Amino acid sequence: MPGSLDYEGLVSQSSQDDPQTEIDEDDLHTLFYTSGTTGKPKGGMLTQKSWANVAITLILDYGPATESDVI
């Protein structure tokens, strides 16, 4: 597509080194958009900490994932 970047080309040019990026628990992780059923759509911000809590809750509820698990 004209004006688009080639994914494989970008990956092949990228460094394999760990960027050593520091992540704070209050940093934005995901921005979900609401459907706007009670007004205009809005972006719901979820933090790194909120997703870590989801992972911890899943592990506590279901136990550690194994190779045969499908999520």
Distance bins in CASP14 RR format, pairs under 12 A and 6 or more apart:
PFRMAT RR
TARGET T0000
AUTHOR 0000-0000-0000
RMODE 2
METHOD distances of the structure
MODEL  1
1 7 0 0 0 0 0 1 0 0 0 0 0
4 10 0 0 0 0 0 1 0 0 0 0 0
5 11 0 0 0 0 0 1 0 0 0 0 0
5 13 0 0 0 0 0 1 0 0 0 0 0
6 12 0 0 0 0 1 0 0 0 0 0 0
6 13 0 0 0 0 1 0 0 0 0 0 0
7 13 0 0 0 0 0 1 0 0 0 0 0
7 14 0 0 0 0 0 1 0 0 0 0 0
8 14 0 0 0 0 0 1 0 0 0 0 0
21 27 0 0 0 0 1 0 0 0 0 0 0
21 48 0 0 0 0 0 1 0 0 0 0 0
22 48 0 0 0 0 0 1 0 0 0 0 0
23 29 0 0 0 0 1 0 0 0 0 0 0
23 47 0 0 0 0 0 1 0 0 0 0 0
23 48 1 0 1 0 0 0 0 0 0 0 0
23 49 0 0 0 0 0 1 0 0 0 0 0
23 51 0 0 0 0 0 1 0 0 0 0 0
23 52 0 0 0 0 0 1 0 0 0 0 0
24 47 0 0 0 0 1 0 0 0 0 0 0
24 48 1 0 0 1 0 0 0 0 0 0 0
24 49 0 0 0 0 1 0 0 0 0 0 0
24 52 0 0 0 0 0 1 0 0 0 0 0
25 46 0 0 0 0 0 1 0 0 0 0 0
25 47 1 0 0 1 0 0 0 0 0 0 0
25 48 1 0 1 0 0 0 0 0 0 0 0
25 49 1 1 0 0 0 0 0 0 0 0 0
25 50 0 0 0 0 1 0 0 0 0 0 0
25 51 0 0 0 0 1 0 0 0 0 0 0
25 52 1 0 0 1 0 0 0 0 0 0 0
25 53 0 0 0 0 1 0 0 0 0 0 0
26 45 0 0 0 0 0 1 0 0 0 0 0
26 46 0 0 0 0 0 1 0 0 0 0 0
26 47 1 0 1 0 0 0 0 0 0 0 0
26 48 1 0 0 1 0 0 0 0 0 0 0
26 49 1 0 0 1 0 0 0 0 0 0 0
26 50 0 0 0 0 1 0 0 0 0 0 0
26 52 0 0 0 0 0 1 0 0 0 0 0
27 45 0 0 0 0 0 1 0 0 0 0 0
27 46 0 0 0 0 0 1 0 0 0 0 0
27 47 1 0 0 1 0 0 0 0 0 0 0
27 48 1 0 1 0 0 0 0 0 0 0 0
27 49 0 0 0 0 1 0 0 0 0 0 0
27 50 0 0 0 0 0 1 0 0 0 0 0
27 51 0 0 0 0 0 1 0 0 0 0 0
27 52 0 0 0 0 0 1 0 0 0 0 0
28 43 0 0 0 0 0 1 0 0 0 0 0
28 44 0 0 0 0 1 0 0 0 0 0 0
28 45 1 0 1 0 0 0 0 0 0 0 0
28 46 1 0 0 1 0 0 0 0 0 0 0
28 47 1 0 0 1 0 0 0 0 0 0 0
28 48 1 0 0 1 0 0 0 0 0 0 0
28 49 0 0 0 0 0 1 0 0 0 0 0
28 50 0 0 0 0 0 1 0 0 0 0 0
28 51 0 0 0 0 0 1 0 0 0 0 0
29 44 0 0 0 0 0 1 0 0 0 0 0
29 45 0 0 0 0 1 0 0 0 0 0 0
29 46 1 0 1 0 0 0 0 0 0 0 0
29 47 1 0 1 0 0 0 0 0 0 0 0
29 48 1 0 1 0 0 0 0 0 0 0 0
29 49 0 0 0 0 1 0 0 0 0 0 0
29 50 1 0 0 1 0 0 0 0 0 0 0
29 51 1 0 1 0 0 0 0 0 0 0 0
29 52 0 0 0 0 1 0 0 0 0 0 0
29 53 0 0 0 0 0 1 0 0 0 0 0
29 54 0 0 0 0 0 1 0 0 0 0 0
29 55 0 0 0 0 0 1 0 0 0 0 0
30 43 0 0 0 0 0 1 0 0 0 0 0
30 44 0 0 0 0 1 0 0 0 0 0 0
30 45 1 0 0 1 0 0 0 0 0 0 0
30 46 1 0 1 0 0 0 0 0 0 0 0
30 47 0 0 0 0 1 0 0 0 0 0 0
30 48 0 0 0 0 1 0 0 0 0 0 0
30 50 0 0 0 0 1 0 0 0 0 0 0
30 51 1 0 0 1 0 0 0 0 0 0 0
30 54 0 0 0 0 0 1 0 0 0 0 0
31 41 0 0 0 0 0 1 0 0 0 0 0
31 42 0 0 0 0 0 1 0 0 0 0 0
31 43 1 0 1 0 0 0 0 0 0 0 0
31 44 1 0 0 1 0 0 0 0 0 0 0
31 45 1 0 1 0 0 0 0 0 0 0 0
31 46 1 0 0 1 0 0 0 0 0 0 0
31 47 0 0 0 0 0 1 0 0 0 0 0
32 41 0 0 0 0 0 1 0 0 0 0 0
32 42 0 0 0 0 1 0 0 0 0 0 0
32 43 1 0 0 1 0 0 0 0 0 0 0
32 44 1 0 1 0 0 0 0 0 0 0 0
32 45 0 0 0 0 1 0 0 0 0 0 0
32 46 1 0 0 1 0 0 0 0 0 0 0
32 50 0 0 0 0 0 1 0 0 0 0 0
32 51 0 0 0 0 0 1 0 0 0 0 0
33 40 0 0 0 0 0 1 0 0 0 0 0
33 41 1 0 1 0 0 0 0 0 0 0 0
33 42 1 0 0 1 0 0 0 0 0 0 0
33 43 1 0 1 0 0 0 0 0 0 0 0
33 44 1 0 0 1 0 0 0 0 0 0 0
33 45 0 0 0 0 0 1 0 0 0 0 0
33 46 0 0 0 0 0 1 0 0 0 0 0
34 40 0 0 0 0 1 0 0 0 0 0 0
34 41 1 0 1 0 0 0 0 0 0 0 0
34 42 1 0 1 0 0 0 0 0 0 0 0
34 43 1 0 0 1 0 0 0 0 0 0 0
34 44 1 0 0 1 0 0 0 0 0 0 0
34 45 0 0 0 0 0 1 0 0 0 0 0
35 41 1 0 0 1 0 0 0 0 0 0 0
35 42 0 0 0 0 1 0 0 0 0 0 0
35 43 0 0 0 0 0 1 0 0 0 0 0
35 44 0 0 0 0 0 1 0 0 0 0 0
36 42 1 0 0 1 0 0 0 0 0 0 0
36 43 0 0 0 0 1 0 0 0 0 0 0
36 44 0 0 0 0 0 1 0 0 0 0 0
44 50 0 0 0 0 0 1 0 0 0 0 0
45 51 0 0 0 0 0 1 0 0 0 0 0
46 52 0 0 0 0 0 1 0 0 0 0 0
46 53 0 0 0 0 0 1 0 0 0 0 0
46 54 0 0 0 0 1 0 0 0 0 0 0
47 53 0 0 0 0 1 0 0 0 0 0 0
47 54 0 0 0 0 0 1 0 0 0 0 0
48 54 0 0 0 0 0 1 0 0 0 0 0
48 55 0 0 0 0 0 1 0 0 0 0 0
49 55 0 0 0 0 0 1 0 0 0 0 0
49 56 0 0 0 0 0 1 0 0 0 0 0
50 56 0 0 0 0 0 1 0 0 0 0 0
50 57 0 0 0 0 0 1 0 0 0 0 0
51 57 0 0 0 0 0 1 0 0 0 0 0
51 58 0 0 0 0 0 1 0 0 0 0 0
52 58 0 0 0 0 0 1 0 0 0 0 0
52 59 0 0 0 0 0 1 0 0 0 0 0
53 59 0 0 0 0 0 1 0 0 0 0 0
53 60 0 0 0 0 0 1 0 0 0 0 0
54 60 0 0 0 0 0 1 0 0 0 0 0
54 61 0 0 0 0 0 1 0 0 0 0 0
54 71 0 0 0 0 0 1 0 0 0 0 0
55 61 0 0 0 0 0 1 0 0 0 0 0
55 62 0 0 0 0 0 1 0 0 0 0 0
55 63 0 0 0 0 0 1 0 0 0 0 0
55 64 0 0 0 0 0 1 0 0 0 0 0
55 65 0 0 0 0 1 0 0 0 0 0 0
55 71 0 0 0 0 0 1 0 0 0 0 0
56 62 0 0 0 0 0 1 0 0 0 0 0
56 63 0 0 0 0 0 1 0 0 0 0 0
56 64 0 0 0 0 0 1 0 0 0 0 0
57 63 0 0 0 0 0 1 0 0 0 0 0
58 64 0 0 0 0 1 0 0 0 0 0 0
58 65 0 0 0 0 1 0 0 0 0 0 0
58 69 0 0 0 0 0 1 0 0 0 0 0
58 71 0 0 0 0 1 0 0 0 0 0 0
59 65 1 0 0 1 0 0 0 0 0 0 0
59 66 0 0 0 0 0 1 0 0 0 0 0
59 69 0 0 0 0 0 1 0 0 0 0 0
59 71 0 0 0 0 0 1 0 0 0 0 0
62 69 0 0 0 0 1 0 0 0 0 0 0
62 71 0 0 0 0 1 0 0 0 0 0 0
63 69 0 0 0 0 1 0 0 0 0 0 0
65 71 1 0 0 1 0 0 0 0 0 0 0
END
